[in-house]
């Protein structure tokens, strides 16, 4: 079963959860405020129950088919007749208002043989009185309407009998039959159920909050849909591979705030193994007979390339390799801050300006998980990288850059080449932290001196446009292996093995 779509949807909901919560709360509060501003409202229901069959038809023996929909429409038309409300207003002596007032306050509905008169208003006693007044006026009003034609026929027969006397027994029989029929037409309304109290419909805190919350949820889903449609930031390995056309070696979760080295915080096994997997993938297919020069770069700033370079170098050293980490970010060097080198430490710029040997500026760093201060390389012969106090065959040496370099890499290309060649004789891996590839030409210049490039892509930060530009640029880096790593991803289920 392909779960990619479900995972994508879940990721969208996780990063948009704050929008959903915010708009649901705002919707509930706003709807409550609106309902309170509209004032209180009550509703009362009075009902009349009609006879299931027309008694006059049963008496007359008529069996003609009548469309039930037509009967319903007729009954509703009668119940909404202005004359009914005039009769109700007249019966109450105008105490509840005019016929127009009663008609505006009343809603009529029909269900089966029941007609409901619902009165709505701010006063509970008044709406009860209105609903009962209209319902009580309905039986007489309906009887008058239904018996109007019969009463007209009775009057005509009575006029004929007055002219012909009592010598017309057929007219007398018809007159008696019509009188009985008129009586039956008044019996179609069997019962009136009066309203005893009114129900409050506004405001109702729980119901209004739920309705407002649902409205807020609907708006939130629309906002999320628009946001996702306009958002071009990259968040998945598939997007990275598709845009850069290079393999993604792995994904690394975001380190805890304020932490840059995976071996110097509580979950060092969890995060250390993430970078260990990255190091294993980088080391795969490399030639063991010569030092491998690895450049770490990114499309834009603040994507985590320095953190990635530092942890990659540490992970390689934990694999019993001799590693040299060189800071060549000529604009904003930061490796010295990651390893907390002393402020007075001299950096690589001394090699460029004063012709000092790089070995004199290199620091050997013990990664024992305690954040101990670095020690100059000449005073250490072995380094503890295991985190448990036992010496490791691997070593990690750091060559910091303490200030920006005028002219960048192009101005010192030959000196850098000589330095990397000297490190290649005494190390297995040389890891270089470079400036963002789209910002300065440093990475393009270094591409002639490196074997592997690791492109760091930060989850949810870099855009597809930036990665497309980086892909076009990387095509000019001939003869080197290019890989990518997605960093800063949300917590992954694949690492739940470690627990909390």
C-alpha positions in Angstrom: 0.0 0.0 0.0 1.4 3.4 -1.0 1.3 5.7 2.0 3.2 8.6 0.5 0.0 10.7 0.1 -1.1 9.9 3.7 2.3 10.9 5.0 2.3 14.1 3.0 -1.1 15.0 4.4 0.0 14.2 7.9 3.0 16.4 7.5 0.9 19.3 6.2 -1.5 18.9 9.2 1.5 18.8 11.7 3.0 22.0 10.4 -0.4 23.8 10.0 -1.8 22.6 13.4 -1.3 26.1 14.9 -3.5 27.6 12.1 -6.3 25.1 12.8 -6.2 25.7 16.5 -6.0 29.5 16.2 -8.9 29.8 13.7 -11.1 27.3 15.5 -10.7 29.3 18.8 -11.2 32.6 17.0 -14.2 31.3 15.2 -15.8 30.0 18.4 -15.1 33.3 20.3 -16.3 35.5 17.4 -19.5 33.6 16.9 -20.2 33.7 20.6 -19.7 37.5 20.6 -21.9 37.9 17.5 -24.7 35.9 19.1 -24.5 37.9 22.3 -24.6 41.1 20.4 -27.8 40.0 18.7 -29.5 39.7 22.1 -31.6 37.0 23.6 -34.1 35.1 21.5 -36.8 32.5 22.4 -39.0 30.2 20.4 -42.4 28.6 21.3 -44.3 26.0 19.3 -48.0 25.4 19.1 -49.4 22.6 17.0 -52.7 21.7 15.4 -53.4 18.1 14.4 -55.5 17.5 11.3 -57.8 14.5 10.7 -56.0 11.9 8.6 -59.0 11.8 6.1 -61.5 14.3 4.9 -64.8 13.6 6.7 -66.8 15.5 4.1 -65.5 13.2 1.4 -66.4 10.1 3.4 -69.9 11.4 4.0 -70.5 12.3 0.3 -69.0 9.1 -0.9 -66.5 10.8 -3.1 -63.4 8.8 -3.8 -61.5 11.1 -6.2 -57.7 10.9 -6.0 -56.1 14.0 -4.6 -52.3 14.6 -4.9 -50.8 14.5 -1.4 -48.3 17.2 -2.3 -51.1 19.4 -3.5 -52.9 18.8 -0.1 -49.7 19.8 1.8 -49.3 23.0 -0.3 -52.9 23.9 0.3 -52.7 23.4 4.0 -49.5 25.5 4.3 -51.0 28.2 2.1 -54.0 28.3 4.4 -51.9 28.4 7.5 -49.8 31.3 6.1 -52.9 33.3 5.0 -52.9 37.0 6.2 -56.6 36.6 7.1 -55.6 34.0 9.8 -53.3 36.5 11.5 -56.0 39.2 11.3 -58.4 36.8 13.0 -55.7 36.0 15.7 -55.0 39.7 16.3 -58.7 40.4 16.5 -59.2 37.6 19.0 -56.5 39.0 21.3 -57.8 42.6 21.0 -54.5 43.7 19.6 -52.7 43.0 22.8 -50.0 41.1 21.0 -49.7 43.5 18.1 -51.1 43.9 14.7 -51.7 41.1 12.2 -48.5 42.1 10.4 -46.6 41.9 13.6 -47.9 38.4 14.4 -47.2 37.2 10.8 -43.6 38.4 11.0 -43.0 36.7 14.4 -44.5 33.4 13.3 -43.1 30.6 11.2 -45.4 27.8 9.9 -44.3 24.3 9.0 -46.2 21.1 8.2 -45.2 17.5 8.9 -47.7 14.8 8.0 -51.0 15.7 9.7 -49.4 18.2 12.1 -49.1 22.0 11.5 -46.7 23.8 13.8 -46.9 27.5 14.5 -43.5 28.7 15.9 -43.2 32.2 17.3 -39.8 33.8 17.7 -38.9 36.9 19.8 -36.9 38.3 22.7 -39.7 37.9 25.2 -40.5 34.3 26.2 -44.0 35.0 27.5 -44.9 37.0 24.4 -43.7 34.3 22.0 -45.8 31.7 23.9 -48.9 33.9 23.7 -48.4 34.6 19.9 -48.0 30.9 19.1 -51.1 29.9 21.1 -53.2 32.7 19.7 -52.5 31.8 16.0 -53.0 28.1 16.7 -56.3 28.7 18.4 -57.5 30.9 15.6 -56.7 28.3 13.0 -59.6 25.8 13.5 -62.3 28.4 13.1 -60.5 30.1 10.2 -60.0 26.8 8.4 -63.7 25.8 8.9 -64.8 29.1 7.5 -62.7 28.7 4.4 -63.7 25.0 3.9 -67.4 25.7 4.5 -67.7 28.9 2.5 -68.9 27.1 -0.7 -71.3 24.9 1.3 -72.8 27.9 3.1 -73.4 29.6 -0.3 -75.2 26.4 -1.5 -77.3 26.3 1.7 -78.4 29.9 1.2 -79.4 29.3 -2.4 -81.6 26.3 -1.4 -83.2 28.2 1.4 -84.1 31.0 -1.0 -85.7 28.4 -3.3 -87.7 26.8 -0.5 -89.0 30.2 0.6 -90.4 30.6 -2.9 -91.8 27.1 -3.3 -92.9 26.4 0.2 -92.4 22.9 1.6 -93.7 21.2 -1.5 -90.2 20.4 -2.7 -89.0 17.4 -0.6 -85.9 17.0 -2.8 -84.7 20.5 -1.9 -85.4 19.8 1.8 -83.3 16.6 1.5 -80.4 18.5 -0.2 -80.6 21.2 2.5 -80.3 18.8 5.3 -77.4 17.0 3.6 -75.6 20.3 3.1 -76.0 21.2 6.7 -74.5 17.9 7.9 -71.7 18.4 5.4 -71.0 21.9 6.8 -70.8 20.5 10.3 -68.3 17.8 9.2 -66.0 20.3 7.5 -65.3 21.9 10.9 -64.1 18.6 12.3 -60.9 18.3 10.2 -58.9 19.9 13.1 -58.9 17.4 15.8 -56.7 18.9 18.4 -54.7 22.0 19.4 -51.6 21.5 21.4 -50.8 24.8 23.1 -47.3 26.0 23.9 -46.6 26.0 27.6 -43.1 27.6 27.6 -40.4 29.0 25.3 -37.0 27.6 24.5 -34.0 29.9 24.5 -32.3 29.8 21.1 -29.8 32.6 21.4 -27.2 32.9 22.9 -26.3 29.3 23.7 -22.7 29.1 24.7 -22.0 25.4 23.9 -23.9 25.2 20.6 -22.6 28.6 19.4 -19.0 27.7 20.3 -19.4 24.4 18.3 -20.8 26.2 15.3 -18.2 28.9 15.5 -15.5 26.3 15.8 -16.7 24.4 12.7 -16.8 27.7 10.8 -13.2 28.4 12.0 -12.2 24.9 10.9 -13.6 25.4 7.5 -11.7 28.7 7.1 -8.5 27.1 8.4 -8.7 24.3 5.8 -9.1 27.0 3.1 -6.2 28.9 4.5 -4.0 25.8 4.6 -4.9 24.9 1.1 -4.0 28.3 -0.2 -0.9 28.4 1.9 0.3 25.0 0.6 -0.5 26.0 -3.0 1.7 29.2 -2.7 4.4 27.6 -0.5 7.3 26.4 -2.7 9.6 25.4 0.1 11.1 21.9 -0.1 10.3 19.4 2.6 10.7 15.8 1.3 13.6 13.7 0.0 11.7 13.1 -3.2 11.6 16.8 -3.9 15.3 17.2 -3.3 16.2 14.3 -5.5 13.9 15.5 -8.3 15.2 19.1 -8.2 18.9 18.4 -7.7 19.0 15.1 -9.6 21.4 13.7 -7.0 20.8 10.9 -4.4 19.8 11.9 -0.9 22.0 10.1 1.5 19.7 10.5 4.5 17.5 12.7 6.6 18.6 14.2 9.9 16.2 15.5 12.6 16.6 19.0 13.9 19.0 19.0 16.9 17.7 20.4 20.2 17.7 24.2 20.4 21.2 25.6 21.2 22.9 22.3 20.2 25.2 21.9 17.2 27.1 18.7 18.0 25.2 15.5 18.2 27.7 14.0 20.8 27.2 16.9 23.3 23.6 16.5 24.4 21.3 14.1 26.0 20.1 12.2 23.0 23.6 11.7 21.5 23.0 8.1 20.6 19.9 9.0 18.7 21.4 11.9 16.8 24.9 10.5 16.6 23.5 7.4 14.8 21.8 9.7 12.3 25.0 11.4 11.4 26.8 8.0 11.6 24.4 6.7 8.9 25.2 9.8 6.8 29.0 9.2 7.3 28.6 5.5 6.3 26.8 6.6 3.1 29.4 9.2 2.3 32.3 6.8 3.0 30.7 4.2 0.8 32.3 3.8 -2.7 35.3 6.0 -1.7 38.8 4.9 -2.6 40.6 3.8 0.6 44.0 4.3 -0.9 43.9 8.1 -0.8 42.4 10.8 1.3 38.8 11.8 0.3 38.2 15.6 0.2 34.5 16.3 1.0 33.0 19.7 0.6 29.8 20.6 2.5 27.7 23.4 1.0 24.1 24.6 0.6 22.1 26.8 -1.7 21.5 29.6 0.8 22.6 30.6 4.2 21.2 29.3 7.5 20.5 25.8 6.2 22.8 23.9 8.6 25.8 23.2 6.5 28.3 24.1 9.3 26.4 21.9 11.7 26.3 19.1 9.1 30.0 19.4 8.3 31.0 19.4 12.0 28.9 16.3 12.8 29.9 14.5 9.6 33.6 15.0 10.5 32.9 13.7 14.0 31.0 10.7 12.7 33.8 9.8 10.3 36.3 10.0 13.1 34.2 7.7 15.2 34.5 5.2 12.3 38.3 5.0 13.2 39.2 7.4 10.4 41.7 10.3 10.5 39.7 13.4 9.7 40.6 17.0 9.2 37.8 19.6 9.3 38.7 22.8 7.5 36.6 26.0 7.8 36.6 27.7 4.3 33.4 29.7 4.7 35.2 32.9 3.8 32.2 35.1 4.6 30.8 33.8 7.9 33.1 31.2 9.4 31.6 29.4 12.4 33.4 26.1 13.0 35.3 27.5 15.9 32.0 28.3 17.7 30.7 24.8 17.1 33.7 23.3 18.9 34.0 26.2 21.4 37.6 27.1 20.6 39.1 29.9 22.7 38.4 33.4 21.5 42.1 34.2 21.1 42.6 31.2 18.7 44.3 32.1 15.5 42.7 30.8 12.3 43.3 29.8 8.7 43.6 33.5 7.6 47.1 33.4 9.1 48.1 30.8 6.5 47.0 33.2 3.7 48.5 36.5 5.1 51.5 35.4 7.2 52.5 32.1 5.5 52.1 30.2 8.8 52.0 26.4 8.5 48.4 25.0 8.8 49.7 22.4 11.4 50.4 25.2 13.8 46.8 26.3 13.7 45.1 22.9 13.9 43.3 21.7 17.0 42.7 18.1 17.9 39.3 17.8 19.5 38.3 15.1 22.0 34.6 14.2 21.5 33.8 12.6 24.8 30.3 14.0 25.0 31.1 16.4 27.8 31.9 19.4 25.8 35.5 19.6 27.0 37.7 22.4 25.7 39.8 21.5 22.7 43.5 20.8 23.1 46.3 21.8 20.7 47.2 19.0 18.3 50.9 18.9 19.3 49.9 17.9 22.8 47.8 14.8 22.0 48.7 11.6 20.4 45.2 9.9 20.5 41.7 11.2 20.8 38.7 9.8 22.6 35.7 9.8 20.2 33.7 6.9 21.6 31.9 8.9 24.3 32.8 6.2 26.9 36.4 7.1 27.8 38.2 4.5 25.7 40.7 5.7 23.1 39.7 5.5 19.5 42.0 4.9 16.6 40.3 7.7 14.7 41.1 11.4 15.2 39.5 14.7 14.5 41.5 17.8 13.8 39.9 21.2 13.3 41.4 24.1 11.3 39.2 27.1 12.1 38.8 30.4 10.2 38.6 33.3 12.5 37.7 36.1 10.1 36.5 36.7 6.6 39.0 36.4 3.8 39.4 39.2 1.2 39.0 37.9 -2.3 37.6 34.6 -1.0 38.8 31.3 -2.4 39.8 32.6 -5.9 42.4 34.9 -4.4 44.1 32.1 -2.5 43.4 29.1 -4.7 47.0 27.9 -5.0 47.7 28.1 -1.3 44.5 26.2 -0.5 45.4 23.5 -3.0 48.8 23.1 -1.3 47.2 22.9 2.1 44.7 20.2 1.0 47.4 18.2 -0.6 49.5 18.3 2.6 46.4 17.1 4.7 45.8 14.3 2.2 49.1 12.6 3.2 48.1 12.5 6.9 44.3 12.0 6.9 41.7 9.7 5.5 39.0 12.4 5.0 39.3 16.1 4.7 35.9 17.8 5.3 35.5 21.4 4.1 32.8 23.8 5.3 32.2 26.2 2.5 30.1 29.3 1.9 26.6 28.9 0.3 27.0 28.0 -3.3 24.5 30.5 -4.7 26.0 33.4 -2.7 29.7 33.3 -3.6 31.8 31.5 -6.2 33.9 29.6 -3.5 32.3 26.2 -4.1 32.7 26.5 -7.8 36.4 27.2 -7.3 36.8 24.4 -4.8 35.1 21.9 -7.1 38.4 21.4 -8.8 40.0 20.3 -5.6 37.4 18.0 -4.0 36.1 14.5 -4.6 32.7 14.6 -3.0 30.1 17.4 -2.5 27.4 17.1 0.1 24.5 19.5 -0.6 22.7 20.4 2.6 19.0 21.1 2.2 17.1 22.4 5.3 13.5 21.1 5.6 11.0 23.8 5.0 13.5 26.6 4.4 15.0 26.5 0.9 12.6 27.0 -2.1 12.3 24.9 -5.2 13.6 27.9 -7.2 16.8 28.0 -5.1 17.3 24.2 -5.6 16.7 24.5 -9.3 19.4 27.2 -9.5 21.8 25.1 -7.4 21.1 22.2 -9.7 22.1 24.2 -12.8 25.2 25.5 -11.0 26.3 22.0 -9.8 26.3 20.7 -13.4 29.5 22.8 -13.9 31.3 20.8 -11.1 32.6 18.0 -13.3 34.4 14.9 -12.1 33.1 14.9 -8.5 30.4 12.8 -6.7 27.4 14.9 -5.6 25.0 13.9 -2.8 22.4 15.6 -0.7 21.2 15.4 2.8 17.9 16.7 4.2 18.3 18.2 7.7 16.0 19.7 10.2 13.2 17.3 9.5 10.4 16.6 12.1 10.7 13.6 14.4 10.8 10.4 12.4 9.2 7.2 13.3 12.2 5.3 12.1 14.1 6.6 15.2 11.4 5.7 17.7 13.6 2.7 18.7 15.5 5.0 21.1 12.3 6.1 22.9 12.3 9.5 24.6 
